């Protein structure tokens, strides 16, 4: 049981405000989902873990938005323009 608590705390620590790649963020979100699905996770821990997950989702969304703005599209005349 103590190992599970340590794992849950690790999920919370990993999801802190540090800058991560999209791949790392998705991996951490998977870990958060597992922790939230664990019946041994207390309600208080669930709320804290959920908040960390929402912060990661916000960071992912910002990164994806930035990439979309940089994507170039070829128009009908064959010219490149921003998406």
ROSE-4610 file (N, C-alpha, C; in Angstrom, 1 decimal, always signed):
// ROSE-4610
residu = [X/X/X/X/X/X/X/X/X/X/X/X/X/X/X/X/X/X/X/X/X/X/X/X/X/X/X/X/X/X/X/X/X/X/X/X/X/X/X/X/X/X/X/X/X/X/X/X/X/X/X/X/X/X/X/X/X/X/X/X/X/X/X/X/X/X/X/X/X/X/X/X/X/X/X/X/X/X/X/X/X/X/X/X/X/X/X/X/X/X/X/X/X/X/X/X/X/X/X/X/X/X/X/X/X/X/X/X/X/X/X/X/X/X/X/X/X/X/X/X/X/X/X/X/X/X/X/X/X/X/X/X/X/X/X/X/X/X/X/X/X/X/X/X/X/X/X/X/X/X/X/X/X/X/X/X/X/X/X/X/X/X/X/X/X/X/X/X/X/X/X/X/X/X/X/X/X/X/X/X/X/X/X/X/X/X/X/X/X/X/X/X/X/X/X/X/X/X/X/X/X/X/X/X/X/X/X/X/X/X/X/X/X/X/X/X/X/X/X/X/X/X/X/X/X/X/X/X/X/X/X/X/X/X/X/X/X/X/X/X/X/X/X/X/X/X/X/X/X]
num = [1/1/1/2/2/2/3/3/3/4/4/4/5/5/5/6/6/6/7/7/7/8/8/8/9/9/9/10/10/10/11/11/11/12/12/12/13/13/13/14/14/14/15/15/15/16/16/16/17/17/17/18/18/18/19/19/19/20/20/20/21/21/21/22/22/22/23/23/23/24/24/24/25/25/25/26/26/26/27/27/27/28/28/28/29/29/29/30/30/30/31/31/31/32/32/32/33/33/33/34/34/34/35/35/35/36/36/36/37/37/37/38/38/38/39/39/39/40/40/40/41/41/41/42/42/42/43/43/43/44/44/44/45/45/45/46/46/46/47/47/47/48/48/48/49/49/49/50/50/50/51/51/51/52/52/52/53/53/53/54/54/54/55/55/55/56/56/56/57/57/57/58/58/58/59/59/59/60/60/60/61/61/61/62/62/62/63/63/63/64/64/64/65/65/65/66/66/66/67/67/67/68/68/68/69/69/69/70/70/70/71/71/71/72/72/72/73/73/73/74/74/74/75/75/75/76/76/76/77/77/77/78/78/78/79/79/79/80/80/80/81/81/81/82/82/82/83/83/83]
x = [+0.8/+0.0/+0.9/+2.0/+2.9/+3.5/+3.8/+4.3/+3.3/+2.0/+0.9/+0.9/+1.0/+1.0/+2.2/+3.3/+4.5/+4.3/+3.7/+3.5/+2.6/+1.5/+0.6/+1.2/+2.1/+2.8/+3.7/+4.3/+5.2/+4.5/+3.2/+2.4/+2.2/+1.9/+1.6/+2.9/+4.0/+5.3/+5.7/+5.5/+5.8/+5.0/+3.8/+2.8/+3.0/+4.0/+4.2/+4.4/+4.5/+4.6/+5.8/+6.7/+7.8/+7.5/+8.3/+8.1/+8.4/+7.5/+7.7/+7.4/+7.9/+7.5/+6.0/+5.4/+4.1/+4.1/+5.1/+5.2/+5.3/+6.1/+6.2/+4.9/+4.2/+3.0/+1.9/+1.9/+0.9/+1.2/+2.4/+2.8/+2.3/+2.6/+2.2/+0.6/+0.0/-1.5/-2.0/-1.3/-1.7/-1.5/-0.4/-0.1/-1.2/-1.6/-2.6/-4.0/-4.3/-5.5/-5.5/-4.4/-4.3/-4.4/-3.8/-3.9/-5.4/-6.1/-7.5/-8.4/-8.1/-8.9/-8.6/-7.6/-7.2/-8.2/-8.9/-9.9/-9.3/-8.0/-7.3/-7.0/-7.1/-6.8/-7.9/-7.5/-8.5/-9.1/-10.3/-11.0/-10.1/-9.4/-8.6/-7.4/-6.8/-5.7/-6.2/-7.4/-8.0/-8.2/-8.6/-8.8/-7.4/-6.5/-5.1/-4.5/-4.6/-4.1/-4.9/-6.2/-7.0/-6.5/-6.3/-5.8/-4.5/-3.6/-2.3/-2.5/-3.5/-3.8/-4.4/-5.2/-5.8/-4.7/-3.8/-2.7/-1.8/-1.6/-0.9/-1.7/-3.0/-3.8/-3.8/-3.7/-3.7/-2.3/-1.2/+0.1/+0.1/-0.4/-0.5/-1.3/-2.4/-3.2/-2.5/-1.8/-1.0/+0.1/+0.8/+1.8/+1.2/+0.1/-0.5/-1.0/-1.6/-2.0/-0.9/+0.3/+1.5/+1.9/+2.0/+2.4/+1.4/+0.1/-0.9/-0.7/-0.3/-0.1/+1.1/+2.1/+3.3/+3.2/+2.2/+2.1/+1.8/+2.5/+2.4/+1.4/+0.6/-0.3/-0.1/-0.1/+0.0/-1.4/-1.5/-2.8/-3.0/-4.1/-4.4/-3.3/-2.6/-1.6/-0.2/-0.2/+1.1/+2.0/+1.4/+2.2/+2.0/+3.0/+3.0/+2.4/+1.5/+1.0/+0.8/+0.7/+0.5/-0.9/-1.0/-2.3/-3.2]
y = [-1.2/+0.0/+1.3/+1.2/+2.4/+2.7/+1.7/+1.8/+2.6/+2.2/+2.9/+4.4/+4.7/+6.1/+6.8/+6.2/+6.8/+7.0/+6.1/+6.2/+7.4/+7.5/+8.6/+9.9/+10.0/+11.2/+11.5/+10.5/+10.7/+11.3/+10.8/+11.3/+12.8/+13.2/+14.6/+15.4/+14.9/+15.6/+15.8/+14.7/+14.7/+15.8/+16.0/+16.8/+18.3/+18.6/+20.0/+20.9/+22.2/+23.2/+23.2/+22.2/+22.2/+21.9/+22.4/+22.3/+20.9/+20.3/+18.9/+18.8/+17.8/+17.6/+17.0/+17.1/+16.5/+15.0/+14.3/+12.9/+12.6/+13.4/+13.2/+13.6/+14.6/+15.0/+13.9/+13.3/+12.3/+11.1/+10.7/+9.6/+9.9/+11.2/+11.5/+11.5/+11.9/+11.9/+10.5/+9.5/+8.1/+7.7/+8.1/+7.7/+8.4/+9.6/+10.2/+9.5/+9.1/+8.3/+7.0/+6.3/+5.1/+5.4/+6.5/+6.8/+7.2/+7.9/+8.3/+7.0/+6.0/+4.8/+3.9/+4.1/+3.2/+3.5/+2.4/+2.6/+3.0/+2.8/+3.1/+4.6/+5.3/+6.8/+7.5/+8.3/+9.0/+10.1/+10.6/+11.7/+12.9/+13.2/+14.4/+14.3/+13.1/+12.8/+12.9/+12.4/+12.4/+13.8/+14.7/+16.1/+16.7/+16.5/+17.1/+16.5/+15.2/+14.6/+15.1/+15.2/+15.7/+17.1/+18.0/+19.4/+19.4/+18.5/+18.4/+17.9/+17.0/+16.5/+17.6/+18.4/+19.6/+20.6/+20.8/+21.7/+21.1/+19.8/+19.2/+19.3/+19.1/+19.3/+20.7/+21.7/+23.1/+23.3/+22.8/+23.0/+22.3/+21.1/+20.4/+21.2/+21.7/+22.5/+23.7/+24.4/+25.6/+25.2/+24.1/+23.7/+23.3/+22.6/+22.2/+23.4/+24.4/+25.6/+26.3/+26.4/+27.0/+26.3/+25.0/+24.3/+24.5/+24.5/+24.7/+26.1/+27.1/+28.4/+28.5/+27.6/+27.6/+26.7/+25.9/+24.9/+25.8/+25.4/+26.1/+25.3/+26.0/+25.4/+25.9/+25.0/+25.4/+25.8/+27.0/+27.4/+27.0/+27.4/+27.0/+27.4/+28.5/+29.0/+28.4/+27.5/+26.8/+27.6/+28.7/+29.5/+29.0/+29.2/+28.8/+29.9/+29.6/+30.5/+29.8/+30.7/+30.1/+29.5/+28.5/+27.8/+28.7]
z = [+0.0/+0.0/+0.0/+0.7/+0.8/-0.6/-1.4/-2.7/-3.6/-3.4/-4.2/-3.9/-2.6/-2.2/-2.8/-2.8/-3.3/-4.8/-5.5/-6.9/-7.2/-6.4/-6.6/-6.4/-5.4/-5.1/-6.3/-6.8/-8.0/-9.2/-9.4/-10.5/-10.3/-9.0/-8.7/-8.9/-8.5/-8.7/-10.1/-10.9/-12.3/-13.1/-12.6/-13.4/-13.0/-12.2/-11.8/-13.0/-12.7/-13.8/-14.7/-14.6/-15.4/-16.9/-17.8/-19.2/-19.7/-20.4/-20.9/-22.3/-23.0/-24.4/-24.5/-25.6/-25.8/-25.4/-25.9/-25.6/-24.1/-23.4/-21.9/-21.3/-21.7/-21.2/-21.4/-22.5/-22.8/-21.9/-21.7/-20.8/-19.4/-18.9/-17.6/-17.5/-18.5/-18.5/-18.3/-19.0/-18.9/-17.4/-16.8/-15.4/-14.5/-14.8/-14.0/-14.1/-15.3/-15.5/-14.7/-14.7/-13.9/-12.4/-11.9/-10.5/-10.2/-11.1/-10.8/-10.8/-11.6/-11.7/-10.5/-9.8/-8.7/-7.5/-7.1/-6.0/-4.7/-4.5/-3.3/-3.2/-4.3/-4.3/-3.5/-2.5/-1.7/-2.6/-2.1/-2.9/-2.9/-1.8/-1.8/-2.8/-2.8/-3.7/-5.2/-5.4/-6.7/-7.2/-6.4/-6.8/-7.1/-6.3/-6.5/-7.8/-8.0/-9.3/-10.5/-10.4/-11.5/-11.9/-10.9/-11.2/-11.9/-11.5/-12.2/-13.7/-13.9/-15.2/-16.1/-15.5/-16.3/-16.6/-15.8/-16.1/-17.3/-17.3/-18.4/-19.7/-19.6/-20.8/-21.3/-20.4/-20.9/-21.6/-21.0/-21.6/-23.0/-23.1/-24.4/-25.4/-25.0/-25.9/-26.4/-25.6/-26.0/-27.0/-26.7/-27.7/-29.0/-29.0/-30.3/-31.0/-30.3/-31.0/-31.6/-30.9/-31.5/-32.7/-32.7/-33.9/-35.1/-34.8/-35.9/-36.5/-35.7/-36.3/-37.2/-37.0/-37.7/-39.0/-39.1/-40.2/-41.5/-42.5/-43.8/-44.7/-45.4/-46.3/-47.7/-48.7/-50.1/-50.6/-51.1/-51.7/-53.1/-53.7/-55.1/-56.1/-55.9/-56.8/-56.5/-55.6/-55.2/-54.3/-53.7/-52.8/-51.4/-50.6/-49.2/-48.3/-47.4/-46.5/-45.2/-44.1/-42.8/-42.7/-41.9/-41.7/-40.8]
